[in-house]
């Protein structure tokens, strides 16, 4: 898949343990038709491997504390169940992506006995980790070149099963040389999605003498698209304060994130996932959720849905317990809105979307300016507050525009304010 094609794709993340009805791969298989009808392009499965028991957190443990990379957690199913998902998804035109946790493993992973030299050790020769709070894992030592070779073989193993792409957990801590080697093994067709880390996390890791890699370095190493964690801390701060100052700091971080990447690479503007709050929990008023969702779909890069996001779930589920979700559609208007967002994301012209720009504004709203290859522009306006706001539109030329979300005409005139409630996708009428 060409990198720019991702601008018109939708990724759907599944935490199999919590997936309805019974939290197994079989339950995911039964929903392939649902994913197809929804408009999912890439089905992303969180780790489905056995979870380590030593130092386990919670009753079930984190799926990111892996006990064996070539086995499937028996609580979730079998390798044949995974093969059935891949086959069914491919028949429906859906690609499948797996979570790869190559920075660390669980504390009783088979490699600790079979290849103890793969692991990072402290001054006393004990297995250790870069992040002290991650007490249920030990980190790998990529100075041993055999580590890269081993994990490339793991990628090959799953690629041979038909897996189309890989999401790399805390991928900024994995050397760029690994990604270059992995790309040589797999070729250009496999999707590489990197969970990059925030600048503060990056600095902390480096301050302890460990190497960590920027998005730009990993883009050069043939990675395709990246998480938005360089800016996300500012987003969460703004959603707590709702202050214009914090919003403009968020916009600054967004622009830095965009500008530090080559033009063919992109950012996934995920606003909720297994690590973060649900969009619908930021406000009791659904209008905020409508605006946040529309914003995350409008920007350059693939759209991202965490299971249940499309039906408006509010509760954050623990990474360490089993808490089955419900995908029943209780708010059809909201669900239909997601289907509309997905259809707009699928527009072919999005492949030619070159930049998303986030100008500072005097009012408390988000403006996104998308510029396409032919220099045509589209404008997204998003109100993240609970109240309607009257805004001056200084960054949009006067004229008639079509709102692609409501199919209504909007007139823009200098000096005339616009009341912003629902999100707007403005395309100039010529």
N, C-alpha and C positions, 0 to 999 in steps of 0.2 A: 504494500500500500504506500503510495507516494505521500510524503509528509503533508502536503497541502490538502490532500483529500480528507485529512482528519478534521478540517474546518467544517465539514458537512456531516460529521458522524456523531453518534450518540453512544456513550458507554454506560452500561448498567452494572453496578456492583452488587454481588450477592455474597452475604455472610451465610454460608450453607447451614450451619448449626441452628440459626434462628429463622430459617426460611420455612414458610408454611407448606404443608401442614405438619410434617414430622421432622423437619430439619435434616434431610438427607439429600444425596445426589439424585435419588429417584424423584423426590418432590420437586427438584429443580427441573428435571427432565419433563415432568408433567406440565410445566409452565412455558415450554418453548413456544407454543402457539401464542400465548399471552405476550411474550417478548416481541414476537413478530408483529402482532397486531398493534402493539404499542409503538413500534418503530425503532426498536433497539438494533444497532449495528454491531456492537461488540459486547459480548457477555463476559464480564470480569468476575472470576471466582476467587474469593479470598482463600488463604491457605487451607488445603483439604487433607493435609498430611497428619500422621499421628502426633499428638502433643506430649511433650515430655512430662514426666511425673515429678522428677526432682525439682525442688524450688517452685513448683507450680503455684500460680496465683489464682485464687478463687477455686470453685468446685471443678470447673472444667478446664481452666487454664487458657492462656492466650494461644490462638492459632499461629502466632508468630514465634512460638517457642517449639521448634520442630524437632521431632525425635528421629525421623527418617525421611529423606527426600524422595525416595523411590516407592514409598508405600502410601496407601490411602487410609485415613482414619477409619477404622471399622465401624465407628458410630455413624459415619457419614455414608459408607457404602464400599464399593470395590472399584478396582481399575476398570472393570467392564462397564460399570455405571458411568464413569467418566467418558469412556469411549462412546457410549450411547448418546451422551449429551453432545459431544463433538459432532457425531454423525447427524443427529437431528437438527442441531443448530446450523450446520453447513447446508443441509437440505433446504433450510428456510432462508439461506443467504446471510446468516449471522456468524460472525467470527467469535472465537473463544480465546480469552486471555487468562493466564494463570498468575497468581501472586508468587514471586520468588523471593525468598528471605536468605540472602547470601552474605549479609553483614555478620550474622550471628546464627547460632542454633540453640535448641533447648539444652538443658544441662545433663541430659542422658542420651544425647544423639549418638547413633552408632559410630560416628566418626571419632568421637572422643577416645574410643578404644582402638578403632581400626587405623586412624591416622591422627594421633595426638599432636603431631607436628604441624597440623593445619591451624592450630588455635593460638591466639594471642596469650602470652603468659606474663605475669608480673616478675619483679626482681627475685622472688623466691621460687619461681618456676611453676606457680599455680595458674590454672586457667583464670582468665579475667575478662573484663569488658570495659568499653570506653565510657559507657553511661552507667553510673553506680546504681541508679534507681531500677535499671533493667535487671533485676536480681534473678530472673528466671532464664537468663541466657548467658552464653559465652561467645565472645567475638572471634572471628577468623583472622588469621594473619596472612595478608596477601603478599608479604615479602617472600613467602614460600610460593614459588610459581606453580607448584602442583595444585594449589587451591583454585587458581583460575582454570587450569585444565580440567579439574574435577567438575566444577560448576558448569563449564561449557558442555561437558558430557551430560549433565542433568538437563540442560536446555535442549540438547539434541534428543534425549530420551523422550521428552514431552512433545517436541516438534514432530518427531516421528509418529506420535499418536495422532497428530493433526492439530495441535495447539498453534494458534496463529500469532500470539503475542504474549509479552511478559511484562508484568508490573513489578518493579524492583523496590522492595521495602527499604526505607532509609538509604536510597540509592546514592546519595551524596557522599556516603562513607565508603563506597566501593570504588576502587581505583578506575580511572579512565581506561587504563590498559586492559582491564577485564572486559569492558564493553567493546573495545576494538577487537579483542580476540573473539568474543561472542558473535559479533557481526560477521567476522570471517567464517565462523563455523556455520551460521544460520543463513547468511545472505541478506539481501535488502528487504525481503518481503515481511519478515517478522517485525511486529510492532514492539518498540521499547518505550514503555511509560515509566518514568523515574519519579519516585517520591523524594523530591528534593527537600532540603531542610531549611529552616528559617535562618536569617543572618545571625541572630543571637546564638542559636544552636551551633551554627557553623563556627562562630568565634570561640564558643566554649570548647568545642572539640579541638580546635587548633591550639587553644591556650594550654591544653594538656599534652601537647606535643604530637597529636595525631593529625594525619592528613585528611582533609575533607575537600570536596570538589564543587565548584560552582556549576550552575546550569550551562554557562557558556563553554566550560571545559568539557562537560559531558555531551553537549551538542556536537562539539568537534569530534568526540569519540563515537559518533553515529547514533546517539540516542535521539528519539523523535519528539516526545512531548513530556511536559514536566508538571508537577503539582504547583499550586500557587502559594506555597508556604512562606515565600519571601515577603509577601504582602499580607498574608492572612491574619497575622497578629494585630495589624492595624484595623482590619475589618472587624474583628471581635471587639476591639477596644471601642470602635465607633458605635457598634450595636449596643454597647452598654451605656455610652455617654450621649450619643446622638448629637454630638457637638460638631459644628462646621470645621473647627480646627482639626479634629481627629479624622473627619471625612477627607479633608484636603491632604492630610498626611497619608491616608490610605491611597489617594489618587497618585501622589508622588511615588509611593512604593509600587503601584501598578505600572506606571510609566517606566520606572527603572527596570522592573521585571521584564517588560516587553522589549525595551531598548538593549538589554544585555544578551538577547538571543539573536542568532541568525534569522533571516526573514522567513525561512522555510520551517523553522521549529515553532512550537506553540506552547501555551500554558493551558492546562485544564482548570477552569474556574470552578472547581468543586467547592460548594458552600456547606455541604454536609457529607459525612462518611462515617466509618466506624470509629474515628477519633474525635469527631466534632458534633456539636449540637444539631438537632433538626431545625430546618428553616422555619417550620411552623411554631417552634417554641420561642422565637425571638419576640413575638408579640401576640396578644390575644386577638388582634385584628388580622383577618386573613389577607387584607390588602398588602401588608408588608410581605407576606409569603409570595403573593403574586408578583410583586415587584422584584424580590430577590431572585426568584426562579427565572423570570424573564431576563434579568440582567445576566445571570450566569450562562444562559443560552445564547445571548446576543454577541458576546465577545469572541475574538479570534481563538481558534482551538476547538477541540471536541467538547461537546456537552457531556455532563456527568450526572447520573441519577443513582443515588444510594437506595437500595431496596426499600420500598414503602414511601419514598419521597413523593412519588407521583400520586399517592392517595392521601397525602397530607398528614402522615404520622408525626407525632410530637415528641414521643418518649425516646430518649437516648438509651440504647441497650448496652449492658456491660460487655466488655470484651472477654470477661473471664467466667461468665455464667451462660446458661441456656435460657433465652427469653424469646420464645417464638413470636414473630410479628403476624399481623393480619393484613392481607392485601385486598380485603373487601372494599369496594368503591362506595363509600358513604357520602361523598361529596362529588357528585357527577360533574358539576360545573368546574371544579378544580382539576379533576382528572381530564376532562375535555380540554382544559387550558393547556395541560402538559402535552396532550396530543397535538395541539396547535403549535406549541413551541417546537416540538420535534419535527413537524412538517416544515416549519420555517428553517430549522437547522439543516434540513435535507436539501435546501435549494442549491442547485448546481453552481450558482454564482459565488457561493461561499468558498468554493475551492480557490477562487481568485481574490479572496479577502487578504489584503497585505498587512494592514495594521489596525489595531484598536488603540485609540488615544483617549485619555481621561483628563480633560481640561479642568482647571480650578474654576469654581463658580462662587458667586456671592451668596447663593441660597443653599439650603441644606438638601440637595438632591444629587443624584449621580447622572452625569451625561457621558455617553460613550460615542465617539465618532469613529465609524468604520470606513476605511478607505480601500477601494477595490483596485484591481490591476489597471482598469481604464480610467482611474482617478475619480470615478463616481463615489459619492459618499452616502452613507445611511447613518441615522442618528437614533440612539436609544436614550430615553429619558426615564428615570426610575426614582420613585419616591420611597425611601426606606423608613419613613416616619409614619406615625399613626394617624396624622391629620393631612387633609388636602393642603397643598402649598401653592401660592402664586409665585411664579418664577419669571424673571426676565430671560429672554433667549438671545444672548449676545453672540453665541458661537455658531448659529445657524442662519443661513441666508434667507432673506425674505422670499416668500413664495407659497405655493400650495403643495401640501404633502399628503400622502396616503399613510395612515397608520395600518401597518400590516397585521396587527393583532386584532383590531376591531373593524377593519375595512372602512373606517370613517376618514373624511377629509379634514385636515388640520391646516389652518391658515397661520403663517408666521409673519408678524410685522414688527419692525423695530419700534421699541417704546411701548408695545402692547404686551401685557403679561398673559401668561397661560396658566390656568389652574391644573395642577398635576396631581392626579389621584391614582388611576390605573397606569400601568407601564405603557410606553409608546415606542413603537418601531417605525420611525419616519423615513419614508422614501419619497423623494421629490417627484412631483407630477409635472411632466414636460409636455 
